[in-house]
């Protein structure tokens, strides 16, 4: 690279979503509920997926 190496760190965010969403936000209990429901459906999902993955598609 030629010229000055100007950093523009403010363009990037290095915080997680957990840090961005307040603890009392209504999405937090909803997330726990959805995680519980999806975890209870693991067997159903397992039956929908192939044991050896998807077949590749030729280019």
KELUMBA-506106 format. One record per atom (N, C-alpha, C, O): atom name; y negated, z, x. Coordinates in Angstrom, 1 decimal. Layout:
<atoms>
+---------+--------+--------+--------+
! drenkol !      v !      w !      u !
+---------+--------+--------+--------+
!      CA !      Y !      Z !      X !
...
+---------+--------+--------+--------+
</atoms>
This chain:
<atoms>
+---------+--------+--------+--------+
! drenkol !      v !      w !      u !
+---------+--------+--------+--------+
!       N !    1.2 !    0.0 !    0.8 !
!      CA !    0.0 !    0.0 !    0.0 !
!       C !   -1.2 !    0.0 !    0.9 !
!       O !   -1.3 !    0.7 !    1.9 !
!       N !   -2.2 !   -0.8 !    0.5 !
!      CA !   -3.4 !   -0.9 !    1.3 !
!       C !   -4.5 !   -0.1 !    0.6 !
!       O !   -4.5 !    0.1 !   -0.6 !
!       N !   -5.5 !    0.4 !    1.4 !
!      CA !   -6.6 !    1.1 !    0.8 !
!       C !   -6.3 !    2.6 !    0.6 !
!       O !   -5.4 !    3.1 !    1.2 !
!       N !   -7.2 !    3.2 !   -0.1 !
!      CA !   -7.1 !    4.7 !   -0.3 !
!       C !   -5.9 !    5.0 !   -1.2 !
!       O !   -5.7 !    4.3 !   -2.2 !
!       N !   -5.3 !    6.1 !   -0.9 !
!      CA !   -4.2 !    6.5 !   -1.8 !
!       C !   -4.7 !    7.6 !   -2.7 !
!       O !   -4.7 !    8.8 !   -2.5 !
!       N !   -5.3 !    7.1 !   -3.8 !
!      CA !   -5.9 !    8.0 !   -4.8 !
!       C !   -4.8 !    8.5 !   -5.8 !
!       O !   -4.2 !    7.7 !   -6.4 !
!       N !   -4.7 !    9.8 !   -5.9 !
!      CA !   -3.7 !   10.4 !   -6.8 !
!       C !   -4.3 !   10.6 !   -8.2 !
!       O !   -5.5 !   11.0 !   -8.3 !
!       N !   -3.6 !   10.3 !   -9.2 !
!      CA !   -4.1 !   10.5 !  -10.5 !
!       C !   -3.1 !   11.4 !  -11.3 !
!       O !   -2.5 !   11.0 !  -12.3 !
!       N !   -2.9 !   12.6 !  -10.8 !
!      CA !   -1.9 !   13.5 !  -11.3 !
!       C !   -2.2 !   13.9 !  -12.8 !
!       O !   -1.3 !   14.2 !  -13.5 !
!       N !   -3.4 !   13.8 !  -13.2 !
!      CA !   -3.8 !   14.2 !  -14.6 !
!       C !   -3.2 !   13.2 !  -15.6 !
!       O !   -3.2 !   13.5 !  -16.8 !
!       N !   -2.7 !   12.0 !  -15.1 !
!      CA !   -2.1 !   11.1 !  -16.0 !
!       C !   -0.7 !   11.6 !  -16.4 !
!       O !   -0.1 !   11.1 !  -17.4 !
!       N !   -0.1 !   12.5 !  -15.6 !
!      CA !    1.3 !   12.9 !  -15.9 !
!       C !    1.3 !   14.3 !  -16.4 !
!       O !    0.5 !   15.1 !  -16.0 !
!       N !    2.2 !   14.6 !  -17.2 !
!      CA !    2.4 !   16.0 !  -17.7 !
!       C !    3.7 !   16.5 !  -17.3 !
!       O !    4.8 !   15.9 !  -17.4 !
!       N !    3.7 !   17.7 !  -16.7 !
!      CA !    5.0 !   18.3 !  -16.2 !
!       C !    5.3 !   19.5 !  -16.9 !
!       O !    5.9 !   20.5 !  -16.4 !
!       N !    5.0 !   19.5 !  -18.2 !
!      CA !    5.4 !   20.7 !  -19.1 !
!       C !    6.5 !   20.2 !  -20.0 !
!       O !    6.6 !   19.0 !  -20.4 !
!       N !    7.3 !   21.1 !  -20.4 !
!      CA !    8.4 !   20.8 !  -21.3 !
!       C !    7.9 !   20.9 !  -22.8 !
!       O !    6.8 !   21.5 !  -23.0 !
!       N !    8.7 !   20.4 !  -23.7 !
!      CA !    8.3 !   20.5 !  -25.1 !
!       C !    8.3 !   22.0 !  -25.5 !
!       O !    7.5 !   22.4 !  -26.4 !
!       N !    9.2 !   22.8 !  -24.9 !
!      CA !    9.2 !   24.2 !  -25.2 !
!       C !    7.9 !   24.9 !  -24.9 !
!       O !    7.5 !   25.8 !  -25.6 !
!       N !    7.3 !   24.4 !  -23.8 !
!      CA !    6.0 !   25.0 !  -23.5 !
!       C !    4.9 !   24.5 !  -24.4 !
!       O !    3.8 !   25.2 !  -24.5 !
!       N !    5.0 !   23.4 !  -25.0 !
!      CA !    4.0 !   22.8 !  -25.8 !
!       C !    3.9 !   23.3 !  -27.2 !
!       O !    2.9 !   23.4 !  -27.9 !
!       N !    5.1 !   23.7 !  -27.7 !
!      CA !    5.2 !   24.1 !  -29.1 !
!       C !    5.1 !   25.6 !  -29.2 !
!       O !    5.9 !   26.3 !  -28.6 !
!       N !    4.1 !   26.1 !  -29.9 !
!      CA !    4.0 !   27.6 !  -30.0 !
!       C !    5.2 !   28.3 !  -30.6 !
!       O !    5.9 !   27.7 !  -31.4 !
!       N !    5.4 !   29.5 !  -30.2 !
!      CA !    6.6 !   30.3 !  -30.7 !
!       C !    6.6 !   30.4 !  -32.2 !
!       O !    7.7 !   30.5 !  -32.8 !
!       N !    5.5 !   30.5 !  -32.9 !
!      CA !    5.4 !   30.7 !  -34.3 !
!       C !    5.4 !   29.4 !  -35.1 !
!       O !    5.1 !   29.4 !  -36.3 !
!       N !    5.6 !   28.2 !  -34.4 !
!      CA !    5.5 !   26.9 !  -35.1 !
!       C !    6.7 !   26.7 !  -36.1 !
!       O !    7.8 !   27.1 !  -35.7 !
!       N !    6.5 !   26.1 !  -37.2 !
!      CA !    7.6 !   26.0 !  -38.2 !
!       C !    8.7 !   25.1 !  -37.7 !
!       O !    9.8 !   25.1 !  -38.3 !
!       N !    8.5 !   24.3 !  -36.7 !
!      CA !    9.6 !   23.5 !  -36.2 !
!       C !   10.7 !   24.3 !  -35.5 !
!       O !   11.8 !   23.8 !  -35.4 !
!       N !   10.3 !   25.4 !  -35.0 !
!      CA !   11.3 !   26.2 !  -34.2 !
!       C !   12.5 !   26.7 !  -35.1 !
!       O !   13.6 !   26.4 !  -34.7 !
!       N !   12.2 !   27.3 !  -36.2 !
!      CA !   13.4 !   27.7 !  -37.0 !
!       C !   14.2 !   26.4 !  -37.6 !
!       O !   15.4 !   26.5 !  -37.7 !
!       N !   13.4 !   25.4 !  -37.8 !
!      CA !   14.1 !   24.1 !  -38.3 !
!       C !   15.0 !   23.6 !  -37.2 !
!       O !   16.1 !   23.1 !  -37.5 !
!       N !   14.6 !   23.6 !  -36.0 !
!      CA !   15.4 !   23.2 !  -34.9 !
!       C !   16.7 !   24.0 !  -34.8 !
!       O !   17.7 !   23.4 !  -34.6 !
!       N !   16.6 !   25.3 !  -34.9 !
!      CA !   17.8 !   26.1 !  -34.8 !
!       C !   18.7 !   25.8 !  -36.0 !
!       O !   19.9 !   25.7 !  -35.8 !
!       N !   18.2 !   25.5 !  -37.2 !
!      CA !   19.0 !   25.2 !  -38.3 !
!       C !   19.7 !   23.8 !  -38.1 !
!       O !   20.9 !   23.7 !  -38.3 !
!       N !   19.0 !   22.8 !  -37.6 !
!      CA !   19.5 !   21.5 !  -37.4 !
!       C !   20.6 !   21.6 !  -36.3 !
!       O !   21.7 !   20.9 !  -36.4 !
!       N !   20.3 !   22.3 !  -35.2 !
!      CA !   21.3 !   22.5 !  -34.1 !
!       C !   22.6 !   23.1 !  -34.6 !
!       O !   23.7 !   22.7 !  -34.2 !
!       N !   22.5 !   24.1 !  -35.5 !
!      CA !   23.7 !   24.7 !  -36.1 !
!       C !   24.5 !   23.8 !  -37.0 !
!       O !   25.7 !   23.7 !  -36.9 !
!       N !   23.8 !   23.0 !  -37.8 !
!      CA !   24.5 !   22.1 !  -38.7 !
!       C !   25.1 !   21.0 !  -37.8 !
!       O !   26.3 !   20.6 !  -38.1 !
!       N !   24.5 !   20.4 !  -36.9 !
!      CA !   25.1 !   19.4 !  -36.0 !
!       C !   26.2 !   19.9 !  -35.2 !
!       O !   27.2 !   19.2 !  -35.1 !
!       N !   26.2 !   21.2 !  -34.8 !
!      CA !   27.3 !   21.7 !  -34.0 !
!       C !   28.5 !   21.9 !  -34.9 !
!       O !   29.6 !   21.7 !  -34.5 !
!       N !   28.3 !   22.2 !  -36.2 !
!      CA !   29.4 !   22.3 !  -37.1 !
!       C !   30.0 !   21.0 !  -37.5 !
!       O !   31.1 !   20.9 !  -38.0 !
!       N !   29.3 !   19.9 !  -37.2 !
!      CA !   29.8 !   18.6 !  -37.4 !
!       C !   30.5 !   17.9 !  -36.2 !
!       O !   30.8 !   16.7 !  -36.3 !
!       N !   30.7 !   18.6 !  -35.1 !
!      CA !   31.2 !   18.1 !  -33.9 !
!       C !   32.5 !   17.3 !  -34.1 !
!       O !   32.7 !   16.2 !  -33.6 !
!       N !   33.4 !   17.9 !  -34.9 !
!      CA !   34.7 !   17.3 !  -35.2 !
!       C !   34.5 !   15.9 !  -35.9 !
!       O !   35.2 !   15.0 !  -35.6 !
!       N !   33.6 !   15.9 !  -36.9 !
!      CA !   33.4 !   14.7 !  -37.6 !
!       C !   32.8 !   13.6 !  -36.6 !
!       O !   33.3 !   12.4 !  -36.7 !
!       N !   31.9 !   14.0 !  -35.8 !
!      CA !   31.4 !   13.0 !  -34.8 !
!       C !   32.4 !   12.6 !  -33.8 !
!       O !   32.5 !   11.4 !  -33.4 !
!       N !   33.3 !   13.5 !  -33.4 !
!      CA !   34.4 !   13.1 !  -32.4 !
!       C !   35.2 !   12.0 !  -33.0 !
!       O !   35.7 !   11.1 !  -32.2 !
!       N !   35.5 !   12.1 !  -34.3 !
!      CA !   36.3 !   11.0 !  -34.9 !
!       C !   35.7 !    9.7 !  -35.0 !
!       O !   36.4 !    8.7 !  -35.1 !
!       N !   34.4 !    9.6 !  -34.9 !
!      CA !   33.6 !    8.4 !  -35.0 !
!       C !   33.5 !    7.7 !  -33.6 !
!       O !   33.2 !    6.5 !  -33.6 !
!       N !   33.7 !    8.4 !  -32.5 !
!      CA !   33.5 !    7.8 !  -31.2 !
!       C !   34.9 !    7.5 !  -30.6 !
!       O !   35.9 !    8.2 !  -30.7 !
!       N !   34.9 !    6.4 !  -29.8 !
!      CA !   36.1 !    6.0 !  -29.1 !
!       C !   36.4 !    6.9 !  -28.0 !
!       O !   35.4 !    7.5 !  -27.4 !
!       N !   37.6 !    7.1 !  -27.6 !
!      CA !   38.0 !    8.0 !  -26.5 !
!       C !   37.7 !    7.3 !  -25.2 !
!       O !   37.6 !    8.1 !  -24.2 !
!       N !   37.6 !    6.0 !  -25.1 !
!      CA !   37.4 !    5.3 !  -23.8 !
!       C !   36.1 !    4.7 !  -23.7 !
!       O !   35.9 !    3.8 !  -22.8 !
!       N !   35.2 !    4.9 !  -24.6 !
!      CA !   33.8 !    4.4 !  -24.5 !
!       C !   33.8 !    3.0 !  -25.2 !
!       O !   34.7 !    2.5 !  -25.8 !
!       N !   32.6 !    2.4 !  -25.1 !
!      CA !   32.4 !    1.1 !  -25.8 !
!       C !   32.8 !    0.0 !  -24.8 !
!       O !   32.7 !    0.1 !  -23.6 !
!       N !   33.3 !   -1.1 !  -25.4 !
!      CA !   33.6 !   -2.3 !  -24.6 !
!       C !   32.4 !   -2.9 !  -24.0 !
!       O !   31.3 !   -2.9 !  -24.7 !
!       N !   32.4 !   -3.4 !  -22.8 !
!      CA !   31.3 !   -4.0 !  -22.2 !
!       C !   31.0 !   -5.3 !  -22.8 !
!       O !   31.9 !   -6.0 !  -23.3 !
!       N !   29.8 !   -5.8 !  -22.7 !
!      CA !   29.4 !   -7.1 !  -23.2 !
!       C !   29.0 !   -7.9 !  -22.0 !
!       O !   28.2 !   -7.6 !  -21.2 !
!       N !   29.6 !   -9.1 !  -22.0 !
!      CA !   29.4 !  -10.0 !  -20.9 !
!       C !   27.9 !  -10.4 !  -20.9 !
!       O !   27.3 !  -10.6 !  -21.9 !
!       N !   27.4 !  -10.6 !  -19.7 !
!      CA !   26.0 !  -11.0 !  -19.6 !
!       C !   25.7 !  -12.4 !  -20.1 !
!       O !   24.6 !  -12.9 !  -20.1 !
+---------+--------+--------+--------+
</atoms>
